[in-house]
């Protein structure tokens, strides 16, 4: 359990850096693109099968 709290503390420290903010913005953008692509594919498949 002590190791877990050490990882959490390290992650908190990392998230305070400018690089982490930039990385999080990139990850959020990637998640949005994946989500939008999945929705578009779902809509296309739905229209082709009905």
C-alpha positions as CSV (number, residue, x, y, z in Angstrom):
1,X,0.0,0.0,0.0
2,X,2.9,2.3,0.7
3,X,4.1,1.9,-2.9
4,X,0.7,2.9,-4.2
5,X,0.7,6.2,-2.3
6,X,4.2,6.8,-3.6
7,X,2.9,6.4,-7.2
8,X,0.0,8.7,-6.5
9,X,2.4,11.3,-5.1
10,X,4.7,11.0,-8.1
11,X,1.8,11.4,-10.4
12,X,0.6,14.5,-8.6
13,X,4.0,16.0,-8.8
14,X,4.2,15.2,-12.5
15,X,0.8,16.8,-13.2
16,X,2.1,20.1,-11.8
17,X,4.7,20.5,-14.6
18,X,4.1,22.3,-17.9
19,X,5.0,19.2,-19.8
20,X,2.2,17.3,-18.1
21,X,-0.4,20.0,-19.0
22,X,0.7,19.8,-22.6
23,X,0.5,16.0,-22.5
24,X,-2.9,16.0,-20.9
25,X,-4.2,18.4,-23.6
26,X,-2.8,16.0,-26.3
27,X,-4.4,13.0,-24.6
28,X,-7.8,14.8,-24.3
29,X,-7.6,15.7,-28.0
30,X,-6.8,12.1,-29.0
31,X,-9.7,10.8,-26.8
32,X,-12.1,13.3,-28.5
33,X,-10.9,12.2,-32.0
34,X,-11.4,8.5,-31.2
35,X,-14.8,9.2,-29.7
36,X,-16.0,11.2,-32.7
37,X,-14.6,8.6,-35.1
38,X,-16.5,5.9,-33.3
39,X,-19.7,7.9,-33.4
40,X,-19.3,8.5,-37.1
41,X,-18.6,4.9,-37.9
42,X,-21.6,3.8,-35.7
43,X,-23.9,6.2,-37.6
44,X,-22.6,5.0,-41.0
45,X,-23.1,1.4,-40.1
46,X,-26.5,2.1,-38.7
47,X,-27.6,3.8,-42.0
48,X,-26.2,1.1,-44.2
49,X,-28.0,-1.7,-42.3
50,X,-31.4,0.0,-42.2
